């Protein structure tokens, strides 16, 4: 951030005690409690909807980082270089511990409550959000093409490094799973009753155990899609950290279901989200978009870990599949 934060904060009805630099943000101690100032890259319409939705969630009893409006009532401030910033309520505390089952279960229950509260929103949903209702199928088809592109690139190389040889060995199995999952999604089609406001990046870093309770932060990537997308994202993160422990995974699903009942259709979508080989695609995509002349030992380690966890992942997916029928 180029401008001094003091100049930006002058646009708010706020008495600032101190400011400290954080990661991609400024931490502000104010008379109205801790605030956090972050750069914003979206449209005014999107920021306005986000501010309204966060106010709604807060009014429903959820602890979320609400948006503070400027003196002119705008959801973001703008500096001399036309860079936009949003000032949020901050919640100091500890992130969800991925090795603590109680933390993870509390986080998944909070997600269910968040979705329940979002369902009660009575305002109109902007058209720019509704237009993305087929995004998951389009995303999977795009990723399948990207996997094919990586395979073709590696196949054309005369001399392959260790990562490329390992990718070539495992590509057929993972691309088969990717296509099978995509085909299931096509058969499911769009079911509008499952679509609603989603956090968009619900993971351990964005669930804070604070004095005010479990706070959910970083809604900048919010979506209007199948609500179970948030649940799937959180479960995947937790499972990757815990070697795809099937018992943990089912406990997380049941923990959510006890608060907000999952319909049979939602369970099928949850299976699709988790069955797609997300991590394999992510590693391949990162490799393809990096400096391929450099052999990264980290890429090999990540691919080896994905392969090592695949049997456990499949056991969990089989358990979840039987749960859906």
Order of alpha helices (4+ residues) and beta strands (2+ residues): alpha-beta-beta-beta-alpha-beta-beta-beta-beta-beta-alpha-alpha-alpha-alpha-beta-beta-beta-beta-alpha-alpha-alpha-alpha-alpha
